[in-house]
């Protein structure tokens, strides 16, 4: 039962985060959604898990996956407040980590 409850909360958060950046301009929102697509594909089961893989083949630790999720949440909150400069700074940090782990095809 607790895992079902947690799953419902995670789904609700993911849905709300996917729309939360709408307070920022269109090109920024598009960049945000590109990051959300990758970060949402990371599914760490436990914080100490050695490796998790994104939909694009990128490899992260579970801790990095949780950090990315937290940063995207902060981006969404900044957009909701209308603070696009703060949101842009946070998103740039996320994009930097995603880029550093991206696998060349």
N, C-alpha and C positions, 0 to 999 in steps of 0.2 A: 504493500500500500504506500509506504513512504516514497519508493522510487517512482511510482505512478504520479504521485503528487508533485514530486520534483520535476518530472518530465513535463507536466502541464505548465509549471511555472517557467521552465526554460523555453518552451514553445511560445508562451505569452510574451516573454521578454524579447525573444528573437523577432516576433511580429512587430512589437512596439518599437524596437530599435530600427527595423527596416524602414519605418515611416518617420522616425524622429528627426532625421536630418533634413526634413522638408523645409525647415525654417531658414536654411542656407540657400545660396543661389544654385541654379540648375547644374552648372558644370561641377561644382563642388559636390552636390548631391550624387551625381553620377560616379565621381571618384569614390565617394563614401560607399555606395552600393557595390562597386567592384571589390572593395576591401571586405565588406560584409559577406559577400558570396564566398570568398576564400576562407575567411575566419570562421564562418558558420559551418564550414565543412570539416573543421578540426573537432574531433570528438574524444577528448581525453577522458578516460575512465577514472583515473586516479591522479592526484597531483604529482606523484613520484614516477609516473609512467615515463619510460625512456623516450619513446618516439610516438608522434602522431603525424598523420599525413593529410595534406590538404587536397582538394579536388584537382589542383594543378600539379600535383606530385611533390610539392614543397614539403620538407620535413622539419618538424619543430619538437621541442620538448613540451610536456604537458604544462609546465610553468609558463613557457612562452605563449602557449595557446590561451591560457587564462589571462595573461597580461594583455594580449591582443584584444580579447573580449572586453576586458575592463576599459581599455583605452577607447574602443569604439563606443562603449556606453558613455564615456565622458564626452566624446565628440557629439553624440546625439543630444546630450544635455546642454552642451554649449550652443548648438544650433537652436534648440528649443528656447534658450534664453536670448537668442539673436546675437550671440557672440561669435561671429564667424572667424575673426582672427585667432581666437583661442582654439576653435574647432580645427582650423587649418593647421595650426602648430601640432596639435595632437595627432591629426590624421597623417601629417608628414612623418612623424615618428613611427606610426603603424606601417606606412608604405615603405619606409626605410628597412624595417625588419623583414617585411614580406619580400622585398626585392633582394635582400641579402641571402634569403633562403630559397629563392626561386630556382627551379631546375631548368636548365637550358634544354629545349626539346631537340 
